[in-house]
Amino acid sequence: MLAVPAADAVLGSWPAAVLAGPAGQGDLPAARAHMGFSLAWHIVVACLGVGLPALTLLAEWLGIRRNDPALKLLARRWARAMGVLFAVGAVSGTILSFEMGLLWPGLMGRFGQVIGLPFALEGIAFFIEAIFLGIYLYAWDRMPPRRHLLTGIPIVVAGIASAFFVVCANAWMNQPRGFTLRDGKAVDVDPWAAMLNPASPPQTVHMILAAFMVASFLTASVYAVALLRGRRDAYHRAGFAIPFTLGAVVAPFQIVVGDWAARFLADYQPVKLAAIEGVYHTGSHVPLTIGGVAGENGLEYGLEVPNGLSLLVGYRTDTVVEGLDRVPRDQWPAVTGVHWAFDLMVAVGFFLLGLGLWLLLAWWRTRRRGGGLLDRRGSRLLLALVALAGPASVVALESGWSVTELGRQPWIVYGVMSVRDAVNPAPGLMTGLWLVLVVYAAMTVATVYVLRRLARGTAVPVAPQEADVRDYPVV
């Protein structure tokens, strides 16, 4: 359900020379906006396609184990939503696939054979996911419960595999490998080396964990709102507890992986790290700056932590951090945009981590004193924060991709091909952008409408006064 996140995640502020491009490439901003908007929309649905199947299987497994009608209904509703989101993701992924060739023929014409392998493997994973999703939905009441549960496992595996293969293609754009350029052509192609490039491990792990976090916190936020409105039955408690617990478990691992990914940049993409942290000049004892805007000699108006960046990069205050002065000015990314996107992603990440720690503390108190989290003082505040956590996780996701893509500029293939050399020089890209905006607006309205109808399609079998909170000790 993923499609390659090529080109730009969002349209940033760029130097005029890069925006204009050479003669005949005046539609470069339109191409960026075209690809950026499509990706920003699709990536949310794709994350739900990776994380929601795992939540559904977990709810179904608990429902079978406890013979709980509320959990079984929860799993069935999530499965229906999963089917809708898969169909929508297939449409938006197809649009992105066409955009790769239409908007960036320079990239695909020269390097298509180099990065073709992960796309082919992603196609296989997509078809496996589609086949087993059909079986899973059709066979709900036609197979024994435990056997039906097993048919959902390939959906989870294929969804994760699909994300892995597509992000490998994007990782190659950050660390191109597996070819030799000779007379402007890629020769001596090694597709496996291209796919399994140095950026693949940190990027793929970071993205897959992000998908689980987005799916978990978005789902939990829906039920948090319902709980705030007084729907305290077992169905809504479980709908809140299962995804919130999964998201809370993943959050600390994502913080560690995020640190790994940032440290990777210090060795392999120092210019991107310099843009992220607003480091203009190479040196040691480099401070960590929070906030601020790009000035003539560095970030201004930000909060500085002395020696912070040097310490994070090399665990020593005298660690040398490369600055933007290592490359010409016209190869600098948009520092303010990249820096703020990174700060926003990190801030949301620690906010979600804090919610997870709150859950851990509540579980510990429950074990000692009994009762439930939603029966304690401050439960409404927690529910309100979890309701915000869903949209916040999406903001972090979009911010992270903005860092990945804007921080690579002006390169579409890092150090090898610029974005302006890859764009389609034909006129009319702006017309295509407006068409895509209309299509995505229609898909958004249709998706929300269908999901709301599915949520109201079946009555909850457990009345609020009949909820057995012992089955949900945390909440």
N, C-alpha and C positions, 0 to 999 in steps of 0.2 A: 504493500500500500504506500510505500515511499516512492519518491521520484528524486532524481539527483539534484542536490542543492547547488547548482552551478551559478556562475556570474555573481549576482548580488542578492543579499537577503533583503535589503531595503535600499531605497534611493537616498544616498547620503549627500552631504555637501562636498563638492569636488572642485579641484582647481579648474579654472576655465579652460585651460588647454586640454585637460583630459576629457572634460565634458564635450567639448566641441569635436575633438578628434581630428583626423586628417580629412582632407576634402572628400566629400561623398559619404561621410559617416556622421552626419549631423543628427541622426536619430538615435545616437548612443544613449542619451537620457531616457528616451522612450523604451529602448530595449531593456535597460536596467530596471525601470519601473515595472515593465511587463513581467520580467522574470522574478523580480523581487516580490511583487504582490502575489503572484501565483504561488511562489514558494511559501510566503508567510501564511497564506490561507491553508495550503495543503499540509504543511508540517504539523499543524494542530490536529487535523483529522488523522494523519499518519501516526502520531503519538498515541491517540486513542485506539487506533488499530493494533498497535503493539501491546499496550498495557491492558485494555479492556478485556481481551480474551483470558488473561491470567486472573483478573478479578472475577470473571464469570465462572471459571472452573473452580476457583477457591470457594465461591458461594455455593456452587452446586455440590462440591465435595462435602462441605459442612452440612448442607441440607440433607444429603443422603445419610451422612453419619449420624445426625441427630434426628432424622425424620421430621424436619422442621418445615412446615408449609410456607412460612414467611421467607426462609432462605431459598426454598425451591422457586417461589415466585420471583424473588429478586434475581436469581440466576436466569430465569426465563426472560424476564424483561431486559436484562443486560444483554442477553444473547440476541434479542430482536434489535436492540439498538446497535449491537455489533454488526449485524447484517446490513443495516441502513448505512452505517459509517463506512463499511467496506465498499459498498456500491458507490458512495459519494467519493471516497478516496480513489477508487479506480478511475473515475471520471477526471478528477483533478490531476491525478498522476499521469493520465494519458495526455492531458493538455501540456503538462511540463515536458513530457517526452517529445512532443511536437515542437515545443519552444526551443529545446536544445538544438535541433537542426535548423529551425527557421530563424532564430535570433543570433545564433553563434556558429555559423557555418565555418568560420576560420578555425575554431576549436575542433569541431567534429571532423572537418575535412582532413586536418593534419594529424589529429591524435585519436580518431575514432577507433582505429585498430588497437591502440594501446590500452584504452579504458573500456573496450567492448566486453571483456570477460565479466566484470562485476555486474554489468547490466544484464548479460545473458543469465547469469546465476540468479540475479534478482527476479528475472522473469520466471524461472523455474520455481523459486520459492513462492512467488505470487500465485501461480497456478495450483501449487500444492495447498496453499492457504484457501483458495477459492473452492477447491474440490471438497476439502474436509469441512469447510464452513457450511457448504450445502448439505453434507451428510449430517453434521451436528444439528442444524436447524430442522431438517426434515425428520430425523430419527428420534426426536425428543420423546415421543410417546410410543415409539415403535421398537425400541430396544430396551433391554434391562438397564436400570439406572447406572450401574457401575460400568457397563460396557459403553453406554452412551458417553459417560464422562471421559473414557479413554479416547473417543473420537475427537475430543477437543484439544488433546495434547499437541497433535501436529499443527493446529492453528497457531498455538503459542510459539512453537519452535519455528514455523515458517515466517511468522511475523517478525521475530527477532532476527532471523537469517536475512530477511528482506532489508531490514534496517542496516544490518552489518554490511551487506554487499554495496548498497547505495552510498553509505558514508565512506566506504573504502574508495569509491570513485571520487568523492569530494576530497578525501585525504590526499589522493594523488595530485589534485590540483594545488595542494599546499606543499607537497613533497614529491615532485615528478621523478619517477624512476622507470626503469624497464625499457629504455629506448636510447638510440643515438641519433642526433640530428645531423644529417648530411645533405648539403645543398637545399636546406629548408624542408627536408622530408624526414619523417621518423623511420629509421631502419633498425635492424637488429632488435626487433621488438620481443620483449619477454613479458607477457600479460600477467603472469603470477607475481613477478617482481614489482610490476606496476601496482597491482591490487594490494599486495602486502608490503606497502611502503612504510617508512618509519612513522608517519603520522597516523596510520590506520589503528594501532592499538589504543592510544589515548582518545582519539576522536570517536571511534565506534563504541567504546565502553561508556564514554561521557554521554553520547547520544542515546544509547539504549537505556541507561539509567534515567536520563531526562524524560524519555517516553513513559516509563513507569511512573515517574513522579507526576507528570502532567495528567496522565490518565487517572491516577489515584486521587490527587488533590482536586481535580475538576469534579470527579464523581462524588467525593466526600462533601464538596461545597454545596452540591445540589441538596443532599440530605441534611446538611447543617441548616440550610434555610428552612427546610420542612420542620426540623426539630425546633427551630426558633419560633415557628408558627404554632407550636403546641402538639405536633404529631409525634407523640412519644411511644408509639407502638413498637413491637419487636421488629417489624419490617423496616421501619425507618431507622431504628437504632442499628440494625445490622447493616443497612445501606450506608450508614455513616461510619461504623466501626471498621468494616473490612477494608475499604480503600484508604481510610485515614491511617490505619495501622501499617498497611503496605507502604504508603508514602513516607511515614515516619521512619520505617526501617531502612528505606533506600536513601533517605536524605543524608545521613552521615557518610555513607559510602560515596555519594556524589561529591561531597565537599573534598574528600581525599582525592578522588579522581580528577576533580577540577584543579587541585593543586598540582597534580602530576601533569595535566595538560598544559598548565601555565609554565611549569618548569621545563617542559619539552620545548616550548617556544624559545626559551633562553638559549638553547643549543642549536635549534634548527631554523627558527624564524625570528631572529633577534629584532628585526625591524618591526614586526608585528607587536612584540612585547614592548618595544620602546614606544609605539603609538598607544598601546593600551595604558601604559603608565605615564605617558607624557614625558619621556626621557629624551631630551634633545642632545645631550652631550655625554659621550662615553666617559665612564669614571667609576670610582669606588665610593663607598659610603653614600649610596644613592637613597634618598628618602622615598617612602611610599606616600603618594598623594591621593587623597580622597576628595572627589569633586574637583572643581576648578575648570577653567577654560584655557584653551591654547593661546599663548601670547607669543611675543617675538623670541623669547629665550627659554620658554618652558611654560608649564601650567601656572596660571595665576588664580588667586582667590581660593585655592584649595587648602585642605587641612593636611599638613605634612607630618608623617611619622618618621623621625630621624633614623637613617640607616635601614629603614624597614624593607625596602625592595632588595637591597644587597643581602640582607639577612634571609629573606624568603627564597631568593634564587640560589644562594650557595651556602646558607647556614652560617655565614661569616659577615661581619659588618664591612670588611674590606673587599668583598667580592666585587669584581668589575662587571658592570652591566653595560652592554653596548647601547649606544644612543642612535637617534635618527641622523646624526652627523656622519654616519658611515655610508650613507647613500645620498645621491643628488636630491635636491629639494623637490623636483617634479616626480620623485618616486615615493614621497611621503604619503601615507594614508591620511584620512581625515581625522586628526588627533582628537578633537573634542568629541566627535560622534562616537569613535571607538572607545575612548576612555569612559564616557558616561554610560555607554551600553554595558561595558564590563562592570563598572561599579554597581549598576542597577541589577545585573545578574547576580553578583556576589551578595548584595544586600538581600535580595529575595531568597537566595539560597540559605543564608543564615536565619532569616525569618522562618522558613519552613523547618530548618533544623531546630529552632526554638520550640515550634509547635510539637515536634517529635519528642523533645525532652519533657515538655509538659505532659504528653501522653505517658511517657515512661514513669514520671513522678506519680501520676494518677493511678497507674497500674500498681505501683509499689504501695501506695496508700490503701488501695482496694484490698490488696493481699493482707495488709496488717489490720485494717479497721472494718472491712466490709463496705457494703454500699456500692454506689456507682458514680462515675465521673459526672454524669448529667444531673445527679442529685446533690452535688456539692456547690458551695458558694463559688461564684466565678464561672459557672458552666456556660452562662449566656455569653460571657466575654469570649470564652474559648470557641463557642459555636460561631460567633460573629467573625472571629479571626480566621477560622477554617473556611467560612463562606468567602472571605477575601482571598484565601490561599489558592483557590482554583484559578481565578483570573490572574493572580500574581505569578503562578507557575507558568502561565502562558507568556506573560511579560518577560520572565526570565528566559524562557525558551527562545523567543524572538530576539531578545538582547544578545543571547549567546551566539545565535547565527549571524547577527549583525557584526559581532566581533570577528567571527571566523571569516566572513566575506569582505567586510569593509577593511579589515586589518591586512588583507592580502593585496589590496589595491596599490598600484594600478595594474596588477597582474591578474590574469585569469588562470594562467599556469605559472606558478611562482618562479620568477627569474627567467622564464622562457618565452612566454607570449603575453602581451598586454591585452587588456579588455578591448581597447579600441581597434586592435588588429584582428580580433575574433568576431566583431559584430557584423551583422548583415548590412551592407552598404545600400541596399535597396530602400526606396522611400515607402512610406505607408505604415511604418511600425506604430505610429501613434494611433492610427485607426484601429489596428489590432488590439492595442491597449484598452481602448474604450469598449471594444467588443468583449474582451476578457472581463472587464469590470462588471459589465451587465450580466454575463454568464455566472460569475461568482456571486453577485448579489442575489440572483434567482436561486442558485443552489443553497445559499445561506438561509433564505426564507423557507425554502422547501424542506431543508434538513431540520430546522428548528420546529417547523409545523408537524412533520412526521414524528419526530421524537416526542413532542408533547402529546400527540395523540396516542402513541404507544404507552406512554407513562400513565395515561388515564384509561387504558383499555381494559384492565382487569381490576376488580375490587381487591383490596388488601384483606386477606382472610382472618387476620388477627386484630381484634378491636383494641383500642388503647388500654382499656381496663383489664384485658386478658393477657397483656404482654408479660412474658416470663423473663424478667431481666436477669435471672440467674444464668441464662444462656449467653448473656453479653456482659460479663462482669466488669469490663472496663467502662462501658457507657451506662 
